[in-house]
Amino acid sequence: MPSASAQPVQPEAPQLSSWQSRGWRVFGAICVAIGIVNAFIPVLPTTIFLIVGAWAWGKGAPEWRARLLAHPRYGPALRLWLEQRMITRRGKRLCVLGLAASLLLSGWMLGFRPLPTGLLAGLLGGLAVWISTRPEPREGEPV
């Protein structure tokens, strides 16, 4: 019978080949680059690319992931989502505003045709509802 002080054995993470590790690093770098570019040129969302980049770097470059999560601008929101699946109220507002702007811009570019604009409105509306229902950190909690 094992003693009470024995630590549970953690299964070792599978070792990646150098090609796999490089692949995860490249994929993460591409996602993070797209996310950073979109912080200045709002064509695609920034946050999801940073989340996917952090995930990929977690598989192939944990030290890069740690640096991304320690970033003073992007790190707190990424850590909040990755660790607790929470979004700040400000983040929710900005996201829903961005979705509304995307709908208006897309509708304008499509000529406000009922079928494509309606489908897009339904999709973006559903996404807005899902984002709005995510938990928020409590007042005074560090982000």
MODELLER restraints for C-alpha pairs under 7 A, 6 or more apart:
rsr = mdl.restraints
at = mdl.atoms
rsr.add(forms.Gaussian(group=physical.xy_distance, feature=features.Distance(at['CA:21:A'], at['CA:60:A']), mean=4.32, stdev=0.5))
rsr.add(forms.Gaussian(group=physical.xy_distance, feature=features.Distance(at['CA:22:A'], at['CA:60:A']), mean=6.68, stdev=0.5))
rsr.add(forms.Gaussian(group=physical.xy_distance, feature=features.Distance(at['CA:24:A'], at['CA:56:A']), mean=5.27, stdev=0.5))
rsr.add(forms.Gaussian(group=physical.xy_distance, feature=features.Distance(at['CA:24:A'], at['CA:57:A']), mean=6.14, stdev=0.5))
rsr.add(forms.Gaussian(group=physical.xy_distance, feature=features.Distance(at['CA:24:A'], at['CA:59:A']), mean=6.38, stdev=0.5))
rsr.add(forms.Gaussian(group=physical.xy_distance, feature=features.Distance(at['CA:24:A'], at['CA:60:A']), mean=4.85, stdev=0.5))
rsr.add(forms.Gaussian(group=physical.xy_distance, feature=features.Distance(at['CA:25:A'], at['CA:56:A']), mean=6.77, stdev=0.5))
rsr.add(forms.Gaussian(group=physical.xy_distance, feature=features.Distance(at['CA:25:A'], at['CA:57:A']), mean=5.64, stdev=0.5))
rsr.add(forms.Gaussian(group=physical.xy_distance, feature=features.Distance(at['CA:25:A'], at['CA:60:A']), mean=5.39, stdev=0.5))
rsr.add(forms.Gaussian(group=physical.xy_distance, feature=features.Distance(at['CA:25:A'], at['CA:61:A']), mean=6.03, stdev=0.5))
rsr.add(forms.Gaussian(group=physical.xy_distance, feature=features.Distance(at['CA:27:A'], at['CA:56:A']), mean=6.62, stdev=0.5))
rsr.add(forms.Gaussian(group=physical.xy_distance, feature=features.Distance(at['CA:28:A'], at['CA:52:A']), mean=6.97, stdev=0.5))
rsr.add(forms.Gaussian(group=physical.xy_distance, feature=features.Distance(at['CA:28:A'], at['CA:53:A']), mean=3.95, stdev=0.5))
rsr.add(forms.Gaussian(group=physical.xy_distance, feature=features.Distance(at['CA:28:A'], at['CA:54:A']), mean=6.64, stdev=0.5))
rsr.add(forms.Gaussian(group=physical.xy_distance, feature=features.Distance(at['CA:28:A'], at['CA:56:A']), mean=4.92, stdev=0.5))
rsr.add(forms.Gaussian(group=physical.xy_distance, feature=features.Distance(at['CA:28:A'], at['CA:57:A']), mean=5.38, stdev=0.5))
rsr.add(forms.Gaussian(group=physical.xy_distance, feature=features.Distance(at['CA:29:A'], at['CA:53:A']), mean=6.51, stdev=0.5))
rsr.add(forms.Gaussian(group=physical.xy_distance, feature=features.Distance(at['CA:31:A'], at['CA:49:A']), mean=4.97, stdev=0.5))
rsr.add(forms.Gaussian(group=physical.xy_distance, feature=features.Distance(at['CA:31:A'], at['CA:50:A']), mean=6.34, stdev=0.5))
rsr.add(forms.Gaussian(group=physical.xy_distance, feature=features.Distance(at['CA:31:A'], at['CA:52:A']), mean=6.58, stdev=0.5))
rsr.add(forms.Gaussian(group=physical.xy_distance, feature=features.Distance(at['CA:31:A'], at['CA:53:A']), mean=4.99, stdev=0.5))
rsr.add(forms.Gaussian(group=physical.xy_distance, feature=features.Distance(at['CA:32:A'], at['CA:49:A']), mean=5.92, stdev=0.5))
rsr.add(forms.Gaussian(group=physical.xy_distance, feature=features.Distance(at['CA:32:A'], at['CA:50:A']), mean=5.05, stdev=0.5))
rsr.add(forms.Gaussian(group=physical.xy_distance, feature=features.Distance(at['CA:32:A'], at['CA:53:A']), mean=5.24, stdev=0.5))
rsr.add(forms.Gaussian(group=physical.xy_distance, feature=features.Distance(at['CA:34:A'], at['CA:49:A']), mean=6.65, stdev=0.5))
rsr.add(forms.Gaussian(group=physical.xy_distance, feature=features.Distance(at['CA:35:A'], at['CA:45:A']), mean=6.99, stdev=0.5))
rsr.add(forms.Gaussian(group=physical.xy_distance, feature=features.Distance(at['CA:35:A'], at['CA:46:A']), mean=4.18, stdev=0.5))
rsr.add(forms.Gaussian(group=physical.xy_distance, feature=features.Distance(at['CA:35:A'], at['CA:47:A']), mean=6.55, stdev=0.5))
rsr.add(forms.Gaussian(group=physical.xy_distance, feature=features.Distance(at['CA:35:A'], at['CA:49:A']), mean=4.98, stdev=0.5))
rsr.add(forms.Gaussian(group=physical.xy_distance, feature=features.Distance(at['CA:35:A'], at['CA:50:A']), mean=5.62, stdev=0.5))
rsr.add(forms.Gaussian(group=physical.xy_distance, feature=features.Distance(at['CA:36:A'], at['CA:46:A']), mean=6.57, stdev=0.5))
rsr.add(forms.Gaussian(group=physical.xy_distance, feature=features.Distance(at['CA:38:A'], at['CA:44:A']), mean=5.93, stdev=0.5))
rsr.add(forms.Gaussian(group=physical.xy_distance, feature=features.Distance(at['CA:38:A'], at['CA:45:A']), mean=6.45, stdev=0.5))
rsr.add(forms.Gaussian(group=physical.xy_distance, feature=features.Distance(at['CA:38:A'], at['CA:46:A']), mean=5.41, stdev=0.5))
rsr.add(forms.Gaussian(group=physical.xy_distance, feature=features.Distance(at['CA:39:A'], at['CA:46:A']), mean=5.68, stdev=0.5))
rsr.add(forms.Gaussian(group=physical.xy_distance, feature=features.Distance(at['CA:51:A'], at['CA:78:A']), mean=6.54, stdev=0.5))
rsr.add(forms.Gaussian(group=physical.xy_distance, feature=features.Distance(at['CA:54:A'], at['CA:65:A']), mean=5.16, stdev=0.5))
rsr.add(forms.Gaussian(group=physical.xy_distance, feature=features.Distance(at['CA:57:A'], at['CA:64:A']), mean=6.22, stdev=0.5))
rsr.add(forms.Gaussian(group=physical.xy_distance, feature=features.Distance(at['CA:57:A'], at['CA:65:A']), mean=5.21, stdev=0.5))
rsr.add(forms.Gaussian(group=physical.xy_distance, feature=features.Distance(at['CA:58:A'], at['CA:65:A']), mean=5.65, stdev=0.5))
rsr.add(forms.Gaussian(group=physical.xy_distance, feature=features.Distance(at['CA:68:A'], at['CA:75:A']), mean=6.15, stdev=0.5))
rsr.add(forms.Gaussian(group=physical.xy_distance, feature=features.Distance(at['CA:69:A'], at['CA:75:A']), mean=4.12, stdev=0.5))
rsr.add(forms.Gaussian(group=physical.xy_distance, feature=features.Distance(at['CA:69:A'], at['CA:78:A']), mean=6.49, stdev=0.5))
rsr.add(forms.Gaussian(group=physical.xy_distance, feature=features.Distance(at['CA:69:A'], at['CA:79:A']), mean=6.18, stdev=0.5))
rsr.add(forms.Gaussian(group=physical.xy_distance, feature=features.Distance(at['CA:76:A'], at['CA:143:A']), mean=5.51, stdev=0.5))
rsr.add(forms.Gaussian(group=physical.xy_distance, feature=features.Distance(at['CA:77:A'], at['CA:143:A']), mean=6.96, stdev=0.5))
rsr.add(forms.Gaussian(group=physical.xy_distance, feature=features.Distance(at['CA:80:A'], at['CA:86:A']), mean=5.63, stdev=0.5))
rsr.add(forms.Gaussian(group=physical.xy_distance, feature=features.Distance(at['CA:80:A'], at['CA:87:A']), mean=6.87, stdev=0.5))
rsr.add(forms.Gaussian(group=physical.xy_distance, feature=features.Distance(at['CA:80:A'], at['CA:143:A']), mean=6.60, stdev=0.5))
rsr.add(forms.Gaussian(group=physical.xy_distance, feature=features.Distance(at['CA:81:A'], at['CA:87:A']), mean=6.34, stdev=0.5))
rsr.add(forms.Gaussian(group=physical.xy_distance, feature=features.Distance(at['CA:86:A'], at['CA:134:A']), mean=6.07, stdev=0.5))
rsr.add(forms.Gaussian(group=physical.xy_distance, feature=features.Distance(at['CA:86:A'], at['CA:135:A']), mean=5.00, stdev=0.5))
rsr.add(forms.Gaussian(group=physical.xy_distance, feature=features.Distance(at['CA:86:A'], at['CA:136:A']), mean=5.24, stdev=0.5))
rsr.add(forms.Gaussian(group=physical.xy_distance, feature=features.Distance(at['CA:86:A'], at['CA:137:A']), mean=6.60, stdev=0.5))
rsr.add(forms.Gaussian(group=physical.xy_distance, feature=features.Distance(at['CA:87:A'], at['CA:134:A']), mean=6.47, stdev=0.5))
rsr.add(forms.Gaussian(group=physical.xy_distance, feature=features.Distance(at['CA:87:A'], at['CA:135:A']), mean=6.44, stdev=0.5))
rsr.add(forms.Gaussian(group=physical.xy_distance, feature=features.Distance(at['CA:87:A'], at['CA:136:A']), mean=5.33, stdev=0.5))
rsr.add(forms.Gaussian(group=physical.xy_distance, feature=features.Distance(at['CA:88:A'], at['CA:136:A']), mean=5.23, stdev=0.5))
rsr.add(forms.Gaussian(group=physical.xy_distance, feature=features.Distance(at['CA:88:A'], at['CA:137:A']), mean=6.37, stdev=0.5))
rsr.add(forms.Gaussian(group=physical.xy_distance, feature=features.Distance(at['CA:89:A'], at['CA:136:A']), mean=6.47, stdev=0.5))
rsr.add(forms.Gaussian(group=physical.xy_distance, feature=features.Distance(at['CA:92:A'], at['CA:131:A']), mean=6.50, stdev=0.5))
rsr.add(forms.Gaussian(group=physical.xy_distance, feature=features.Distance(at['CA:92:A'], at['CA:132:A']), mean=6.09, stdev=0.5))
rsr.add(forms.Gaussian(group=physical.xy_distance, feature=features.Distance(at['CA:96:A'], at['CA:128:A']), mean=5.56, stdev=0.5))
rsr.add(forms.Gaussian(group=physical.xy_distance, feature=features.Distance(at['CA:99:A'], at['CA:124:A']), mean=6.28, stdev=0.5))
rsr.add(forms.Gaussian(group=physical.xy_distance, feature=features.Distance(at['CA:103:A'], at['CA:120:A']), mean=6.99, stdev=0.5))
rsr.add(forms.Gaussian(group=physical.xy_distance, feature=features.Distance(at['CA:103:A'], at['CA:121:A']), mean=6.45, stdev=0.5))
rsr.add(forms.Gaussian(group=physical.xy_distance, feature=features.Distance(at['CA:107:A'], at['CA:117:A']), mean=5.53, stdev=0.5))
